[in-house]
Amino acid sequence: MPAGTATGKDSDKSTHDEACLEQPPHLSVSPALFQKFQKLIYSETGIWLGSSKTALLCGRLFRRLRTLEISSLESYYECVSQPDQHEERARMIDAITTNETRFYREPRQFEFLVQRVFPRWQADAERGVRSKRLNIWSAGCSSGEEPYTLAMLLAKYLSTEHACQARILATDISNRVLEKARKGIYPISRATELPKDLLHAFMLRGVAERQGEMKVKVEIQQMVEFRRLNLDGESDLVEGPFDVIFCRNVLIYFDVASKQRVVASLVHHLATSGILFVGHAENLNSVSAELRSLEPTIYTRTENKERL
């Protein structure tokens, strides 16, 4: 994802439980066939499915096999690997990717934006040394909680003039989670994840048949554009530069080569002095010479290069 989003973001226990619930006794995968799926998934996404994920693969693909009335993974592979099966490969990626996210996840990073980045933006814009237009990219946005949190913070802490000119691009490799994100509807139990001021200002409580749900207000939804994108191979389709990029808990699911390609692309799309936020388990100090660490998981771009 958080790609695209990657597989394996659930705990090992939840992954095992889900596989056991979905996997019928007759559905299995040989080491040779699993390697074929590994290579296919890697070629499509840059994500390397570890050898410990055989049960996950079987469990997640069972529903696709049942829908297509295919009885074995061998037959499914013969289908999905055909050159013209672009849509089915996208559905396969939807099935095997796991998307775990929350509103206001890793609060320290959002506090960094509010306390250190937003004031600088506003002051520079008022002095005429930077544009009032802001570009933000949520890469691996999953079901939308991250970009909606960003939009709420922009609306609350920036002037109306600045907030109205903000553009948030939110991308993910999974059509399934993007469809959910565009709706902006979440269980009311998720309300505890948001600070109360943001919750009361920007979320609507469902009533009648929508009881038990909450919905992002329209003005916040309009600040976010959701788009399907494979970070490893399609990032040239993204229009930069960006003042801020969030790419959290995504890079750890790429192998070394894919990670280097993705980071190079992210840096290429980041404005000079722009800010890149990554996940708590991701360290980029040895990955790109153009990034300087401001705090753990927070980097800035230092070298001015030709823009896209």
MIDOVEX-424938 format. One record per residue (C-alpha): x, y, z negated. Coordinates in steps of 0.1 Angstrom, whole numbers. Layout:
atom X=X&Y=Y&Z=Z
...
This chain:
atom X=0&Y=0&Z=0
atom X=-4&Y=11&Z=-29
atom X=13&Y=9&Z=25
atom X=3&Y=6&Z=34
atom X=-6&Y=-12&Z=2
atom X=12&Y=-43&Z=-7
atom X=3&Y=-77&Z=-20
atom X=8&Y=-88&Z=-56
atom X=-2&Y=-57&Z=-75
atom X=-24&Y=-77&Z=-98
atom X=-8&Y=-94&Z=-127
atom X=4&Y=-130&Z=-121
atom X=-25&Y=-143&Z=-142
atom X=-52&Y=-124&Z=-123
atom X=-37&Y=-135&Z=-90
atom X=-36&Y=-172&Z=-102
atom X=-72&Y=-170&Z=-115
atom X=-85&Y=-154&Z=-83
atom X=-68&Y=-180&Z=-61
atom X=-81&Y=-209&Z=-83
atom X=-117&Y=-195&Z=-80
atom X=-116&Y=-191&Z=-42
atom X=-93&Y=-219&Z=-30
atom X=-111&Y=-251&Z=-21
atom X=-93&Y=-284&Z=-28
atom X=-87&Y=-291&Z=9
atom X=-72&Y=-258&Z=19
atom X=-34&Y=-259&Z=17
atom X=-4&Y=-246&Z=35
atom X=29&Y=-264&Z=43
atom X=62&Y=-246&Z=38
atom X=67&Y=-244&Z=76
atom X=32&Y=-228&Z=81
atom X=37&Y=-205&Z=52
atom X=69&Y=-192&Z=68
atom X=50&Y=-185&Z=99
atom X=25&Y=-164&Z=80
atom X=54&Y=-147&Z=62
atom X=69&Y=-136&Z=95
atom X=35&Y=-126&Z=110
atom X=26&Y=-105&Z=80
atom X=61&Y=-90&Z=79
atom X=60&Y=-81&Z=116
atom X=26&Y=-64&Z=111
atom X=33&Y=-45&Z=78
atom X=69&Y=-48&Z=68
atom X=57&Y=-65&Z=36
atom X=75&Y=-97&Z=27
atom X=52&Y=-123&Z=11
atom X=73&Y=-142&Z=-14
atom X=73&Y=-180&Z=-15
atom X=55&Y=-179&Z=-49
atom X=24&Y=-165&Z=-31
atom X=12&Y=-197&Z=-14
atom X=-18&Y=-200&Z=-37
atom X=-27&Y=-163&Z=-31
atom X=-25&Y=-168&Z=7
atom X=-48&Y=-198&Z=6
atom X=-72&Y=-181&Z=-18
atom X=-74&Y=-148&Z=0
atom X=-78&Y=-163&Z=35
atom X=-104&Y=-188&Z=25
atom X=-132&Y=-163&Z=30
atom X=-120&Y=-155&Z=65
atom X=-118&Y=-191&Z=74
atom X=-153&Y=-197&Z=61
atom X=-167&Y=-167&Z=81
atom X=-150&Y=-179&Z=113
atom X=-160&Y=-215&Z=106
atom X=-124&Y=-226&Z=108
atom X=-114&Y=-256&Z=88
atom X=-76&Y=-252&Z=83
atom X=-49&Y=-226&Z=80
atom X=-31&Y=-242&Z=109
atom X=-61&Y=-234&Z=132
atom X=-65&Y=-199&Z=117
atom X=-28&Y=-192&Z=124
atom X=-32&Y=-202&Z=160
atom X=-61&Y=-178&Z=163
atom X=-47&Y=-148&Z=144
atom X=-12&Y=-150&Z=160
atom X=-25&Y=-146&Z=195
atom X=-14&Y=-113&Z=211
atom X=-49&Y=-100&Z=217
atom X=-61&Y=-106&Z=181
atom X=-54&Y=-72&Z=168
atom X=-87&Y=-69&Z=149
atom X=-83&Y=-102&Z=132
atom X=-48&Y=-95&Z=121
atom X=-61&Y=-63&Z=105
atom X=-88&Y=-83&Z=87
atom X=-61&Y=-108&Z=76
atom X=-41&Y=-79&Z=61
atom X=-72&Y=-66&Z=44
atom X=-77&Y=-100&Z=29
atom X=-42&Y=-106&Z=15
atom X=-34&Y=-70&Z=3
atom X=-42&Y=-61&Z=-33
atom X=-51&Y=-26&Z=-42
atom X=-47&Y=-15&Z=-78
atom X=-51&Y=22&Z=-87
atom X=-67&Y=45&Z=-112
atom X=-77&Y=81&Z=-115
atom X=-50&Y=103&Z=-130
atom X=-25&Y=74&Z=-130
atom X=9&Y=82&Z=-145
atom X=-3&Y=115&Z=-160
atom X=33&Y=129&Z=-163
atom X=36&Y=132&Z=-126
atom X=3&Y=152&Z=-123
atom X=14&Y=174&Z=-152
atom X=47&Y=181&Z=-133
atom X=26&Y=193&Z=-104
atom X=4&Y=215&Z=-125
atom X=31&Y=230&Z=-148
atom X=61&Y=233&Z=-124
atom X=50&Y=230&Z=-88
atom X=17&Y=248&Z=-85
atom X=29&Y=281&Z=-102
atom X=59&Y=282&Z=-78
atom X=37&Y=277&Z=-48
atom X=14&Y=304&Z=-58
atom X=41&Y=329&Z=-67
atom X=60&Y=322&Z=-34
atom X=28&Y=326&Z=-14
atom X=19&Y=359&Z=-31
atom X=55&Y=372&Z=-23
atom X=51&Y=361&Z=13
atom X=80&Y=337&Z=13
atom X=58&Y=306&Z=20
atom X=25&Y=299&Z=37
atom X=-6&Y=297&Z=17
atom X=-14&Y=264&Z=35
atom X=-5&Y=233&Z=16
atom X=1&Y=198&Z=30
atom X=0&Y=168&Z=8
atom X=2&Y=131&Z=17
atom X=-11&Y=102&Z=-4
atom X=7&Y=73&Z=12
atom X=-9&Y=40&Z=1
atom X=-40&Y=57&Z=-12
atom X=-59&Y=25&Z=-19
atom X=-96&Y=32&Z=-28
atom X=-91&Y=70&Z=-31
atom X=-85&Y=77&Z=-68
atom X=-51&Y=93&Z=-62
atom X=-60&Y=117&Z=-35
atom X=-92&Y=127&Z=-52
atom X=-73&Y=134&Z=-84
atom X=-49&Y=156&Z=-64
atom X=-78&Y=175&Z=-48
atom X=-94&Y=181&Z=-82
atom X=-61&Y=195&Z=-96
atom X=-57&Y=218&Z=-66
atom X=-93&Y=231&Z=-70
atom X=-89&Y=237&Z=-107
atom X=-54&Y=252&Z=-109
atom X=-49&Y=270&Z=-77
atom X=-67&Y=301&Z=-65
atom X=-97&Y=295&Z=-43
atom X=-78&Y=310&Z=-13
atom X=-50&Y=285&Z=-18
atom X=-72&Y=255&Z=-26
atom X=-93&Y=261&Z=5
atom X=-62&Y=259&Z=27
atom X=-50&Y=227&Z=12
atom X=-49&Y=196&Z=33
atom X=-46&Y=161&Z=18
atom X=-39&Y=132&Z=41
atom X=-46&Y=99&Z=25
atom X=-35&Y=67&Z=43
atom X=-36&Y=30&Z=37
atom X=-32&Y=-2&Z=57
atom X=-65&Y=-17&Z=45
atom X=-97&Y=-7&Z=62
atom X=-116&Y=-23&Z=33
atom X=-103&Y=1&Z=7
atom X=-105&Y=31&Z=30
atom X=-142&Y=25&Z=35
atom X=-147&Y=26&Z=-2
atom X=-125&Y=57&Z=-6
atom X=-145&Y=76&Z=20
atom X=-177&Y=70&Z=0
atom X=-162&Y=84&Z=-32
atom X=-184&Y=63&Z=-54
atom X=-170&Y=46&Z=-85
atom X=-183&Y=27&Z=-116
atom X=-191&Y=51&Z=-144
atom X=-168&Y=31&Z=-166
atom X=-139&Y=47&Z=-147
atom X=-149&Y=81&Z=-162
atom X=-125&Y=75&Z=-191
atom X=-96&Y=76&Z=-167
atom X=-101&Y=113&Z=-159
atom X=-95&Y=143&Z=-183
atom X=-129&Y=156&Z=-194
atom X=-125&Y=190&Z=-177
atom X=-119&Y=173&Z=-143
atom X=-147&Y=148&Z=-149
atom X=-173&Y=174&Z=-157
atom X=-163&Y=198&Z=-130
atom X=-159&Y=175&Z=-100
atom X=-179&Y=142&Z=-106
atom X=-216&Y=136&Z=-104
atom X=-234&Y=110&Z=-126
atom X=-256&Y=86&Z=-107
atom X=-293&Y=83&Z=-116
atom X=-321&Y=59&Z=-108
atom X=-307&Y=32&Z=-84
atom X=-273&Y=49&Z=-88
atom X=-273&Y=46&Z=-125
atom X=-239&Y=32&Z=-137
atom X=-220&Y=50&Z=-110
atom X=-204&Y=84&Z=-104
atom X=-196&Y=102&Z=-72
atom X=-169&Y=127&Z=-62
atom X=-184&Y=161&Z=-54
atom X=-187&Y=170&Z=-17
atom X=-163&Y=199&Z=-19
atom X=-136&Y=176&Z=-33
atom X=-143&Y=149&Z=-6
atom X=-139&Y=175&Z=21
atom X=-104&Y=183&Z=10
atom X=-92&Y=147&Z=18
atom X=-88&Y=131&Z=52
atom X=-86&Y=93&Z=51
atom X=-68&Y=74&Z=78
atom X=-56&Y=38&Z=84
atom X=-18&Y=38&Z=88
atom X=10&Y=12&Z=86
atom X=39&Y=29&Z=68
atom X=64&Y=6&Z=84
atom X=60&Y=14&Z=121
atom X=32&Y=40&Z=125
atom X=44&Y=70&Z=104
atom X=53&Y=89&Z=135
atom X=16&Y=94&Z=139
atom X=15&Y=116&Z=108
atom X=18&Y=153&Z=112
atom X=43&Y=169&Z=88
atom X=60&Y=185&Z=71
atom X=44&Y=179&Z=37
atom X=49&Y=199&Z=6
atom X=42&Y=168&Z=-16
atom X=42&Y=131&Z=-8
atom X=29&Y=105&Z=-32
atom X=40&Y=70&Z=-24
atom X=37&Y=51&Z=-56
atom X=41&Y=14&Z=-62
atom X=44&Y=6&Z=-25
atom X=81&Y=4&Z=-18
atom X=88&Y=-24&Z=-43
atom X=69&Y=-48&Z=-20
atom X=91&Y=-41&Z=11
atom X=124&Y=-59&Z=17
atom X=156&Y=-38&Z=19
atom X=154&Y=-31&Z=56
atom X=117&Y=-21&Z=55
atom X=122&Y=0&Z=24
atom X=150&Y=19&Z=41
atom X=129&Y=26&Z=72
atom X=99&Y=37&Z=52
atom X=119&Y=60&Z=29
atom X=137&Y=76&Z=59
atom X=103&Y=83&Z=75
atom X=89&Y=98&Z=42
atom X=120&Y=120&Z=39
atom X=117&Y=131&Z=76
atom X=81&Y=142&Z=69
atom X=89&Y=160&Z=37
atom X=95&Y=197&Z=38
atom X=128&Y=210&Z=25
atom X=124&Y=214&Z=-13
atom X=93&Y=193&Z=-10
atom X=85&Y=168&Z=-37
atom X=83&Y=130&Z=-34
atom X=66&Y=110&Z=-62
atom X=72&Y=72&Z=-64
atom X=62&Y=45&Z=-88
atom X=77&Y=39&Z=-122
atom X=95&Y=8&Z=-110
atom X=110&Y=24&Z=-79
atom X=144&Y=41&Z=-78
atom X=156&Y=59&Z=-46
atom X=190&Y=73&Z=-59
atom X=209&Y=49&Z=-36
atom X=184&Y=48&Z=-7
atom X=186&Y=84&Z=7
atom X=213&Y=110&Z=5
atom X=187&Y=137&Z=12
atom X=168&Y=131&Z=-20
atom X=178&Y=146&Z=-54
atom X=162&Y=133&Z=-85
atom X=144&Y=159&Z=-106
atom X=130&Y=134&Z=-132
atom X=126&Y=97&Z=-131
atom X=102&Y=88&Z=-102
atom X=102&Y=125&Z=-89
atom X=125&Y=136&Z=-61
atom X=130&Y=167&Z=-39
atom X=144&Y=169&Z=-4
atom X=176&Y=189&Z=-3
atom X=189&Y=189&Z=33
atom X=172&Y=208&Z=61
atom X=167&Y=187&Z=92
atom X=148&Y=191&Z=124
atom X=111&Y=188&Z=118
atom X=87&Y=165&Z=136
